[in-house]
Amino acid sequence: MPTANVDVQLEDRSYEIHIGSGLLEQLGALCTPFIADRHVIVVSDSKVADLYLAKVEAALIPVAARVNSVIVPEGEQSKNINQCDQLWQLMIKMPSDRKSVILALGGGVVGDLAGFVAAGFARGIDFIQMPTSLLAQVDSSVGGKTGVNLPQAKNMVGAFWQPKTVIIDIDVLKTLDDRNYGAGLAEVIKYGLIMDADLFARIESNIESILKREQAIVTELIQRCCQCKADVVREDETETSGRRAILNYGHTIGHAIEAVYGYGEYLHGEAISIGMVAEAELAKQLSMVDEAFCDRQRSVFQSAGLPVTCPTGKESELIAAMTRDKKVASGKLSFILPTKLGDVKAVPSPKPDVIEAALRACS
């Protein structure tokens, strides 16, 4: 199966996304321009390392000057500033320097964490993304957002730091459990909802093949989502024009759910699925979409096995958590809400009682 490539055009920060089967075996060649005769630090988590770290090391050792690997605990709990500090201290001891390169081998947590460690060490060193979860492959590995969580707010500390390349081997999805695969589908569906109605329809009509992880349709979806993300990032790399904000559909409420119920209680994609359902209800409360839109969106999430109901009893805590979200500006909370399939817009400062009504409507 041929490799599908997507170019992320960002002037001197441009890079290529490689998508295909068997890319793990080609890793050394794909990384050579960025790691030849350089020190490489592979950052992975305990679960992914058991599956793929030995193969990655074997591919890198003939090319790199030296390879070290660091394994962090699996899960969202590793995405914190203390873990960053531990990694920086280990890198000093290796020793690492300004020419060292970090390769992130794992899902979104590892990619965000390793990318932020790379952005901070020696005021910024090169890094490479090799995402192993569907969610990371279609979203978090592309675009240069790196960071960690605070107990009160998700992704509150971070930096824009673009990778040198992104290598997506779809074969690794064979070892991804059903729950994490489904969580990744939430972000796939999001791209259809915010900017590509044809993509949404393609997901609707092929959901069984997608759930069976048939190679052709999965590769197509990953490539299309990466292209959508690349187009948005090219227009608004550091969220200055507002265009990149469309990617936050479902995330204002979704991040609040993660913060209030504890990181890890809901996978990120699960929280975002609920967030999109709730934010569509908010759009309906504001007469932006109708019940038919909400029903169609909800049906696709349900077909993908994703949660669509918002936990009850903590509406006030969720609204309070939203006010601490990193997207709040000058004390004002803004939502990205749908206007129709394939289109969204920013809506500033909905009243708390309207937000609470939307949360209750999807409970």
Contacts in CASP RR format, 6 or more apart in sequence:
PFRMAT RR
TARGET T0000
AUTHOR 0000-0000-0000
METHOD contacts of the structure
MODEL  1
MPTANVDVQLEDRSYEIHIGSGLLEQLGALCTPFIADRHVIVVSDSKVAD
LYLAKVEAALIPVAARVNSVIVPEGEQSKNINQCDQLWQLMIKMPSDRKS
VILALGGGVVGDLAGFVAAGFARGIDFIQMPTSLLAQVDSSVGGKTGVNL
PQAKNMVGAFWQPKTVIIDIDVLKTLDDRNYGAGLAEVIKYGLIMDADLF
ARIESNIESILKREQAIVTELIQRCCQCKADVVREDETETSGRRAILNYG
HTIGHAIEAVYGYGEYLHGEAISIGMVAEAELAKQLSMVDEAFCDRQRSV
FQSAGLPVTCPTGKESELIAAMTRDKKVASGKLSFILPTKLGDVKAVPSP
KPDVIEAALRACS
1 20 0 8 1.000
1 21 0 8 1.000
1 215 0 8 1.000
1 219 0 8 1.000
2 20 0 8 1.000
3 18 0 8 1.000
3 19 0 8 1.000
3 20 0 8 1.000
3 23 0 8 1.000
4 19 0 8 1.000
4 20 0 8 1.000
4 219 0 8 1.000
4 223 0 8 1.000
5 16 0 8 1.000
5 17 0 8 1.000
5 18 0 8 1.000
5 19 0 8 1.000
6 16 0 8 1.000
6 17 0 8 1.000
6 19 0 8 1.000
6 223 0 8 1.000
6 226 0 8 1.000
6 227 0 8 1.000
6 230 0 8 1.000
7 14 0 8 1.000
7 15 0 8 1.000
7 16 0 8 1.000
7 17 0 8 1.000
7 230 0 8 1.000
8 14 0 8 1.000
8 15 0 8 1.000
8 16 0 8 1.000
8 17 0 8 1.000
8 142 0 8 1.000
8 143 0 8 1.000
8 162 0 8 1.000
8 230 0 8 1.000
8 233 0 8 1.000
8 234 0 8 1.000
9 230 0 8 1.000
9 234 0 8 1.000
10 162 0 8 1.000
10 233 0 8 1.000
10 234 0 8 1.000
10 237 0 8 1.000
13 162 0 8 1.000
13 237 0 8 1.000
15 162 0 8 1.000
15 163 0 8 1.000
15 164 0 8 1.000
15 165 0 8 1.000
15 166 0 8 1.000
16 165 0 8 1.000
16 166 0 8 1.000
17 142 0 8 1.000
17 165 0 8 1.000
17 166 0 8 1.000
17 168 0 8 1.000
17 226 0 8 1.000
17 230 0 8 1.000
18 30 0 8 1.000
18 165 0 8 1.000
18 166 0 8 1.000
18 167 0 8 1.000
18 168 0 8 1.000
19 137 0 8 1.000
19 168 0 8 1.000
19 170 0 8 1.000
19 219 0 8 1.000
19 222 0 8 1.000
19 223 0 8 1.000
19 226 0 8 1.000
20 168 0 8 1.000
20 169 0 8 1.000
20 170 0 8 1.000
20 219 0 8 1.000
21 169 0 8 1.000
21 170 0 8 1.000
21 171 0 8 1.000
21 215 0 8 1.000
21 219 0 8 1.000
22 169 0 8 1.000
22 171 0 8 1.000
23 30 0 8 1.000
23 167 0 8 1.000
23 168 0 8 1.000
23 169 0 8 1.000
23 171 0 8 1.000
24 52 0 8 1.000
24 55 0 8 1.000
24 56 0 8 1.000
24 59 0 8 1.000
24 169 0 8 1.000
24 171 0 8 1.000
24 172 0 8 1.000
25 59 0 8 1.000
27 56 0 8 1.000
27 59 0 8 1.000
27 60 0 8 1.000
27 130 0 8 1.000
27 167 0 8 1.000
28 35 0 8 1.000
28 59 0 8 1.000
28 60 0 8 1.000
28 62 0 8 1.000
28 63 0 8 1.000
30 165 0 8 1.000
30 167 0 8 1.000
31 59 0 8 1.000
31 60 0 8 1.000
31 63 0 8 1.000
31 103 0 8 1.000
31 128 0 8 1.000
31 165 0 8 1.000
31 167 0 8 1.000
32 63 0 8 1.000
34 101 0 8 1.000
34 126 0 8 1.000
34 128 0 8 1.000
34 164 0 8 1.000
34 165 0 8 1.000
35 60 0 8 1.000
35 63 0 8 1.000
35 64 0 8 1.000
35 101 0 8 1.000
35 103 0 8 1.000
35 128 0 8 1.000
36 63 0 8 1.000
36 64 0 8 1.000
37 64 0 8 1.000
37 65 0 8 1.000
38 64 0 8 1.000
38 65 0 8 1.000
38 99 0 8 1.000
38 100 0 8 1.000
38 101 0 8 1.000
39 64 0 8 1.000
39 65 0 8 1.000
39 66 0 8 1.000
39 67 0 8 1.000
39 68 0 8 1.000
39 94 0 8 1.000
39 96 0 8 1.000
39 97 0 8 1.000
39 99 0 8 1.000
39 100 0 8 1.000
39 101 0 8 1.000
40 60 0 8 1.000
40 64 0 8 1.000
40 66 0 8 1.000
40 67 0 8 1.000
40 68 0 8 1.000
40 100 0 8 1.000
40 101 0 8 1.000
40 102 0 8 1.000
40 103 0 8 1.000
41 67 0 8 1.000
41 68 0 8 1.000
41 69 0 8 1.000
41 70 0 8 1.000
41 91 0 8 1.000
41 94 0 8 1.000
41 96 0 8 1.000
41 100 0 8 1.000
41 101 0 8 1.000
41 102 0 8 1.000
41 103 0 8 1.000
42 53 0 8 1.000
42 56 0 8 1.000
42 57 0 8 1.000
42 60 0 8 1.000
42 67 0 8 1.000
42 68 0 8 1.000
42 69 0 8 1.000
42 70 0 8 1.000
42 102 0 8 1.000
42 103 0 8 1.000
42 105 0 8 1.000
43 69 0 8 1.000
43 70 0 8 1.000
43 72 0 8 1.000
43 87 0 8 1.000
43 102 0 8 1.000
43 103 0 8 1.000
43 104 0 8 1.000
43 105 0 8 1.000
43 110 0 8 1.000
43 111 0 8 1.000
43 113 0 8 1.000
43 114 0 8 1.000
43 117 0 8 1.000
44 52 0 8 1.000
44 53 0 8 1.000
44 56 0 8 1.000
44 69 0 8 1.000
44 70 0 8 1.000
44 71 0 8 1.000
44 72 0 8 1.000
44 104 0 8 1.000
44 105 0 8 1.000
44 106 0 8 1.000
44 110 0 8 1.000
45 71 0 8 1.000
45 72 0 8 1.000
45 73 0 8 1.000
45 74 0 8 1.000
45 75 0 8 1.000
45 78 0 8 1.000
45 106 0 8 1.000
45 107 0 8 1.000
45 109 0 8 1.000
45 110 0 8 1.000
46 71 0 8 1.000
46 72 0 8 1.000
46 73 0 8 1.000
46 74 0 8 1.000
47 74 0 8 1.000
48 74 0 8 1.000
48 105 0 8 1.000
48 106 0 8 1.000
48 107 0 8 1.000
48 110 0 8 1.000
48 132 0 8 1.000
49 69 0 8 1.000
49 71 0 8 1.000
49 105 0 8 1.000
51 132 0 8 1.000
51 172 0 8 1.000
51 175 0 8 1.000
52 105 0 8 1.000
52 132 0 8 1.000
52 172 0 8 1.000
53 69 0 8 1.000
53 71 0 8 1.000
53 105 0 8 1.000
56 103 0 8 1.000
56 105 0 8 1.000
56 130 0 8 1.000
57 67 0 8 1.000
57 69 0 8 1.000
60 67 0 8 1.000
60 103 0 8 1.000
61 67 0 8 1.000
64 101 0 8 1.000
68 94 0 8 1.000
68 96 0 8 1.000
70 87 0 8 1.000
70 90 0 8 1.000
72 78 0 8 1.000
72 83 0 8 1.000
72 87 0 8 1.000
72 110 0 8 1.000
72 113 0 8 1.000
75 109 0 8 1.000
75 264 0 8 1.000
76 109 0 8 1.000
76 149 0 8 1.000
76 258 0 8 1.000
76 263 0 8 1.000
76 264 0 8 1.000
76 268 0 8 1.000
77 263 0 8 1.000
77 264 0 8 1.000
78 109 0 8 1.000
78 110 0 8 1.000
78 113 0 8 1.000
79 109 0 8 1.000
79 112 0 8 1.000
79 113 0 8 1.000
79 147 0 8 1.000
79 148 0 8 1.000
79 149 0 8 1.000
79 263 0 8 1.000
80 148 0 8 1.000
80 149 0 8 1.000
80 150 0 8 1.000
81 148 0 8 1.000
81 150 0 8 1.000
81 157 0 8 1.000
83 113 0 8 1.000
83 148 0 8 1.000
84 113 0 8 1.000
84 116 0 8 1.000
84 117 0 8 1.000
84 148 0 8 1.000
87 113 0 8 1.000
87 114 0 8 1.000
87 117 0 8 1.000
88 117 0 8 1.000
88 120 0 8 1.000
88 121 0 8 1.000
91 100 0 8 1.000
91 117 0 8 1.000
91 121 0 8 1.000
94 100 0 8 1.000
96 121 0 8 1.000
96 122 0 8 1.000
96 125 0 8 1.000
97 122 0 8 1.000
98 122 0 8 1.000
98 124 0 8 1.000
98 125 0 8 1.000
99 125 0 8 1.000
100 121 0 8 1.000
100 125 0 8 1.000
101 125 0 8 1.000
101 126 0 8 1.000
101 127 0 8 1.000
101 128 0 8 1.000
101 164 0 8 1.000
102 114 0 8 1.000
102 115 0 8 1.000
102 117 0 8 1.000
102 118 0 8 1.000
102 121 0 8 1.000
102 125 0 8 1.000
102 126 0 8 1.000
102 127 0 8 1.000
102 128 0 8 1.000
103 114 0 8 1.000
103 127 0 8 1.000
103 128 0 8 1.000
103 130 0 8 1.000
104 110 0 8 1.000
104 111 0 8 1.000
104 113 0 8 1.000
104 114 0 8 1.000
104 115 0 8 1.000
104 127 0 8 1.000
104 128 0 8 1.000
104 129 0 8 1.000
104 130 0 8 1.000
104 131 0 8 1.000
104 141 0 8 1.000
104 163 0 8 1.000
105 130 0 8 1.000
105 132 0 8 1.000
106 130 0 8 1.000
106 131 0 8 1.000
106 132 0 8 1.000
106 133 0 8 1.000
106 136 0 8 1.000
107 131 0 8 1.000
107 132 0 8 1.000
107 133 0 8 1.000
107 135 0 8 1.000
107 136 0 8 1.000
107 140 0 8 1.000
107 141 0 8 1.000
108 131 0 8 1.000
108 133 0 8 1.000
108 135 0 8 1.000
108 136 0 8 1.000
108 140 0 8 1.000
108 141 0 8 1.000
108 268 0 8 1.000
111 129 0 8 1.000
111 131 0 8 1.000
111 136 0 8 1.000
111 140 0 8 1.000
111 141 0 8 1.000
111 146 0 8 1.000
112 140 0 8 1.000
112 145 0 8 1.000
112 146 0 8 1.000
112 147 0 8 1.000
112 148 0 8 1.000
112 155 0 8 1.000
113 146 0 8 1.000
113 147 0 8 1.000
113 148 0 8 1.000
114 127 0 8 1.000
114 146 0 8 1.000
115 127 0 8 1.000
115 144 0 8 1.000
115 146 0 8 1.000
115 147 0 8 1.000
115 161 0 8 1.000
115 163 0 8 1.000
116 146 0 8 1.000
116 147 0 8 1.000
116 148 0 8 1.000
116 157 0 8 1.000
116 158 0 8 1.000
116 159 0 8 1.000
116 161 0 8 1.000
118 124 0 8 1.000
118 125 0 8 1.000
118 126 0 8 1.000
118 127 0 8 1.000
118 146 0 8 1.000
118 161 0 8 1.000
119 146 0 8 1.000
119 158 0 8 1.000
119 159 0 8 1.000
119 161 0 8 1.000
120 159 0 8 1.000
124 161 0 8 1.000
126 164 0 8 1.000
127 161 0 8 1.000
127 163 0 8 1.000
127 164 0 8 1.000
128 163 0 8 1.000
128 164 0 8 1.000
128 165 0 8 1.000
128 166 0 8 1.000
128 167 0 8 1.000
129 136 0 8 1.000
129 141 0 8 1.000
129 142 0 8 1.000
129 163 0 8 1.000
129 165 0 8 1.000
129 166 0 8 1.000
129 167 0 8 1.000
130 166 0 8 1.000
130 167 0 8 1.000
130 168 0 8 1.000
130 169 0 8 1.000
131 137 0 8 1.000
131 140 0 8 1.000
131 141 0 8 1.000
131 166 0 8 1.000
131 168 0 8 1.000
132 172 0 8 1.000
132 176 0 8 1.000
133 176 0 8 1.000
133 180 0 8 1.000
133 183 0 8 1.000
133 184 0 8 1.000
134 173 0 8 1.000
134 176 0 8 1.000
134 180 0 8 1.000
134 181 0 8 1.000
134 182 0 8 1.000
134 183 0 8 1.000
134 184 0 8 1.000
134 185 0 8 1.000
134 187 0 8 1.000
134 188 0 8 1.000
134 222 0 8 1.000
135 180 0 8 1.000
135 183 0 8 1.000
135 184 0 8 1.000
135 186 0 8 1.000
135 187 0 8 1.000
135 268 0 8 1.000
135 269 0 8 1.000
137 168 0 8 1.000
137 170 0 8 1.000
137 173 0 8 1.000
137 222 0 8 1.000
137 226 0 8 1.000
138 184 0 8 1.000
138 187 0 8 1.000
138 188 0 8 1.000
138 191 0 8 1.000
138 221 0 8 1.000
138 222 0 8 1.000
138 225 0 8 1.000
138 226 0 8 1.000
138 229 0 8 1.000
139 184 0 8 1.000
139 187 0 8 1.000
139 225 0 8 1.000
139 229 0 8 1.000
139 247 0 8 1.000
141 163 0 8 1.000
141 166 0 8 1.000
141 168 0 8 1.000
142 166 0 8 1.000
142 226 0 8 1.000
142 229 0 8 1.000
142 230 0 8 1.000
142 233 0 8 1.000
143 162 0 8 1.000
143 229 0 8 1.000
143 230 0 8 1.000
143 233 0 8 1.000
143 237 0 8 1.000
144 160 0 8 1.000
144 161 0 8 1.000
144 162 0 8 1.000
144 163 0 8 1.000
144 233 0 8 1.000
145 155 0 8 1.000
145 158 0 8 1.000
145 160 0 8 1.000
146 158 0 8 1.000
146 159 0 8 1.000
146 160 0 8 1.000
146 161 0 8 1.000
147 155 0 8 1.000
147 157 0 8 1.000
147 158 0 8 1.000
147 159 0 8 1.000
148 155 0 8 1.000
148 157 0 8 1.000
148 158 0 8 1.000
149 155 0 8 1.000
149 156 0 8 1.000
149 157 0 8 1.000
149 263 0 8 1.000
150 156 0 8 1.000
150 157 0 8 1.000
151 259 0 8 1.000
152 259 0 8 1.000
152 321 0 8 1.000
152 324 0 8 1.000
153 255 0 8 1.000
153 259 0 8 1.000
153 321 0 8 1.000
153 324 0 8 1.000
153 325 0 8 1.000
153 326 0 8 1.000
154 255 0 8 1.000
154 258 0 8 1.000
154 259 0 8 1.000
154 263 0 8 1.000
154 325 0 8 1.000
154 326 0 8 1.000
155 255 0 8 1.000
155 326 0 8 1.000
156 324 0 8 1.000
156 326 0 8 1.000
160 237 0 8 1.000
160 238 0 8 1.000
166 226 0 8 1.000
168 222 0 8 1.000
168 226 0 8 1.000
170 215 0 8 1.000
170 218 0 8 1.000
170 219 0 8 1.000
170 222 0 8 1.000
173 181 0 8 1.000
173 213 0 8 1.000
173 218 0 8 1.000
174 213 0 8 1.000
179 267 0 8 1.000
180 267 0 8 1.000
181 213 0 8 1.000
182 269 0 8 1.000
182 304 0 8 1.000
182 305 0 8 1.000
182 306 0 8 1.000
183 267 0 8 1.000
183 268 0 8 1.000
183 269 0 8 1.000
183 270 0 8 1.000
183 273 0 8 1.000
183 306 0 8 1.000
184 269 0 8 1.000
185 210 0 8 1.000
185 304 0 8 1.000
185 306 0 8 1.000
186 269 0 8 1.000
186 270 0 8 1.000
186 272 0 8 1.000
186 273 0 8 1.000
186 276 0 8 1.000
186 301 0 8 1.000
186 304 0 8 1.000
186 306 0 8 1.000
187 225 0 8 1.000
187 269 0 8 1.000
187 272 0 8 1.000
188 203 0 8 1.000
188 221 0 8 1.000
188 225 0 8 1.000
189 200 0 8 1.000
189 203 0 8 1.000
189 273 0 8 1.000
189 276 0 8 1.000
189 300 0 8 1.000
189 301 0 8 1.000
189 304 0 8 1.000
190 247 0 8 1.000
190 249 0 8 1.000
190 250 0 8 1.000
190 272 0 8 1.000
190 276 0 8 1.000
191 199 0 8 1.000
191 224 0 8 1.000
191 225 0 8 1.000
191 228 0 8 1.000
191 229 0 8 1.000
192 199 0 8 1.000
192 200 0 8 1.000
192 203 0 8 1.000
192 228 0 8 1.000
192 341 0 8 1.000
192 342 0 8 1.000
193 200 0 8 1.000
193 249 0 8 1.000
193 276 0 8 1.000
193 297 0 8 1.000
193 338 0 8 1.000
193 341 0 8 1.000
193 342 0 8 1.000
193 344 0 8 1.000
194 246 0 8 1.000
194 247 0 8 1.000
194 249 0 8 1.000
194 336 0 8 1.000
194 338 0 8 1.000
194 342 0 8 1.000
194 343 0 8 1.000
194 344 0 8 1.000
195 228 0 8 1.000
195 232 0 8 1.000
195 246 0 8 1.000
195 342 0 8 1.000
195 343 0 8 1.000
195 344 0 8 1.000
196 224 0 8 1.000
196 228 0 8 1.000
196 342 0 8 1.000
197 341 0 8 1.000
197 342 0 8 1.000
199 221 0 8 1.000
199 224 0 8 1.000
199 225 0 8 1.000
199 228 0 8 1.000
200 300 0 8 1.000
200 341 0 8 1.000
200 342 0 8 1.000
202 220 0 8 1.000
202 221 0 8 1.000
203 210 0 8 1.000
203 221 0 8 1.000
203 300 0 8 1.000
204 300 0 8 1.000
204 303 0 8 1.000
206 217 0 8 1.000
207 300 0 8 1.000
207 303 0 8 1.000
207 304 0 8 1.000
209 217 0 8 1.000
210 217 0 8 1.000
210 218 0 8 1.000
210 221 0 8 1.000
210 304 0 8 1.000
211 304 0 8 1.000
229 247 0 8 1.000
232 243 0 8 1.000
232 244 0 8 1.000
232 246 0 8 1.000
232 247 0 8 1.000
233 244 0 8 1.000
235 241 0 8 1.000
235 243 0 8 1.000
235 244 0 8 1.000
236 242 0 8 1.000
236 243 0 8 1.000
236 244 0 8 1.000
236 245 0 8 1.000
237 244 0 8 1.000
238 244 0 8 1.000
239 245 0 8 1.000
242 346 0 8 1.000
245 327 0 8 1.000
245 334 0 8 1.000
245 336 0 8 1.000
245 346 0 8 1.000
246 336 0 8 1.000
246 344 0 8 1.000
248 327 0 8 1.000
248 336 0 8 1.000
249 276 0 8 1.000
249 279 0 8 1.000
249 336 0 8 1.000
249 337 0 8 1.000
249 338 0 8 1.000
249 344 0 8 1.000
250 272 0 8 1.000
250 275 0 8 1.000
250 276 0 8 1.000
250 278 0 8 1.000
250 279 0 8 1.000
250 336 0 8 1.000
251 272 0 8 1.000
251 275 0 8 1.000
251 327 0 8 1.000
251 336 0 8 1.000
252 275 0 8 1.000
252 279 0 8 1.000
252 322 0 8 1.000
252 325 0 8 1.000
252 327 0 8 1.000
252 333 0 8 1.000
252 334 0 8 1.000
252 335 0 8 1.000
252 336 0 8 1.000
253 274 0 8 1.000
253 275 0 8 1.000
253 278 0 8 1.000
253 279 0 8 1.000
253 310 0 8 1.000
253 318 0 8 1.000
253 322 0 8 1.000
253 359 0 8 1.000
254 271 0 8 1.000
254 272 0 8 1.000
254 274 0 8 1.000
254 275 0 8 1.000
254 278 0 8 1.000
255 271 0 8 1.000
255 321 0 8 1.000
255 322 0 8 1.000
255 325 0 8 1.000
256 318 0 8 1.000
256 319 0 8 1.000
256 321 0 8 1.000
256 322 0 8 1.000
256 325 0 8 1.000
257 266 0 8 1.000
257 271 0 8 1.000
257 274 0 8 1.000
257 275 0 8 1.000
257 310 0 8 1.000
257 311 0 8 1.000
257 318 0 8 1.000
258 264 0 8 1.000
258 265 0 8 1.000
258 266 0 8 1.000
258 268 0 8 1.000
258 271 0 8 1.000
259 321 0 8 1.000
259 324 0 8 1.000
260 314 0 8 1.000
260 317 0 8 1.000
260 318 0 8 1.000
260 321 0 8 1.000
261 311 0 8 1.000
261 314 0 8 1.000
266 274 0 8 1.000
266 307 0 8 1.000
269 306 0 8 1.000
270 306 0 8 1.000
270 307 0 8 1.000
273 301 0 8 1.000
273 306 0 8 1.000
273 307 0 8 1.000
273 308 0 8 1.000
274 307 0 8 1.000
274 308 0 8 1.000
274 309 0 8 1.000
274 310 0 8 1.000
274 362 0 8 1.000
275 310 0 8 1.000
276 297 0 8 1.000
276 301 0 8 1.000
277 294 0 8 1.000
277 297 0 8 1.000
277 298 0 8 1.000
277 301 0 8 1.000
277 308 0 8 1.000
277 309 0 8 1.000
277 310 0 8 1.000
277 362 0 8 1.000
278 310 0 8 1.000
278 358 0 8 1.000
278 359 0 8 1.000
278 361 0 8 1.000
278 362 0 8 1.000
279 335 0 8 1.000
279 336 0 8 1.000
279 337 0 8 1.000
279 338 0 8 1.000
279 358 0 8 1.000
280 289 0 8 1.000
280 293 0 8 1.000
280 294 0 8 1.000
280 297 0 8 1.000
280 298 0 8 1.000
280 337 0 8 1.000
280 338 0 8 1.000
281 294 0 8 1.000
281 358 0 8 1.000
281 359 0 8 1.000
281 361 0 8 1.000
281 362 0 8 1.000
282 335 0 8 1.000
282 337 0 8 1.000
282 350 0 8 1.000
282 354 0 8 1.000
282 355 0 8 1.000
282 358 0 8 1.000
283 289 0 8 1.000
283 293 0 8 1.000
283 337 0 8 1.000
283 338 0 8 1.000
283 339 0 8 1.000
283 347 0 8 1.000
284 290 0 8 1.000
284 291 0 8 1.000
284 293 0 8 1.000
284 294 0 8 1.000
284 358 0 8 1.000
284 361 0 8 1.000
285 354 0 8 1.000
285 357 0 8 1.000
285 358 0 8 1.000
285 361 0 8 1.000
286 337 0 8 1.000
286 347 0 8 1.000
286 350 0 8 1.000
286 354 0 8 1.000
288 337 0 8 1.000
288 338 0 8 1.000
288 339 0 8 1.000
288 347 0 8 1.000
289 338 0 8 1.000
289 339 0 8 1.000
289 340 0 8 1.000
293 338 0 8 1.000
293 340 0 8 1.000
293 341 0 8 1.000
296 341 0 8 1.000
297 338 0 8 1.000
298 308 0 8 1.000
301 307 0 8 1.000
301 308 0 8 1.000
302 308 0 8 1.000
308 362 0 8 1.000
309 362 0 8 1.000
309 363 0 8 1.000
310 359 0 8 1.000
310 360 0 8 1.000
310 362 0 8 1.000
310 363 0 8 1.000
311 363 0 8 1.000
312 360 0 8 1.000
312 363 0 8 1.000
315 356 0 8 1.000
315 359 0 8 1.000
315 360 0 8 1.000
316 356 0 8 1.000
318 359 0 8 1.000
319 352 0 8 1.000
319 355 0 8 1.000
319 356 0 8 1.000
322 328 0 8 1.000
322 333 0 8 1.000
322 355 0 8 1.000
323 331 0 8 1.000
323 333 0 8 1.000
325 333 0 8 1.000
327 333 0 8 1.000
327 334 0 8 1.000
328 334 0 8 1.000
332 348 0 8 1.000
332 349 0 8 1.000
333 348 0 8 1.000
333 349 0 8 1.000
333 350 0 8 1.000
334 346 0 8 1.000
334 347 0 8 1.000
334 348 0 8 1.000
334 349 0 8 1.000
335 346 0 8 1.000
335 347 0 8 1.000
335 350 0 8 1.000
336 344 0 8 1.000
336 345 0 8 1.000
336 346 0 8 1.000
336 347 0 8 1.000
337 344 0 8 1.000
337 345 0 8 1.000
337 346 0 8 1.000
337 347 0 8 1.000
338 344 0 8 1.000
339 345 0 8 1.000
END
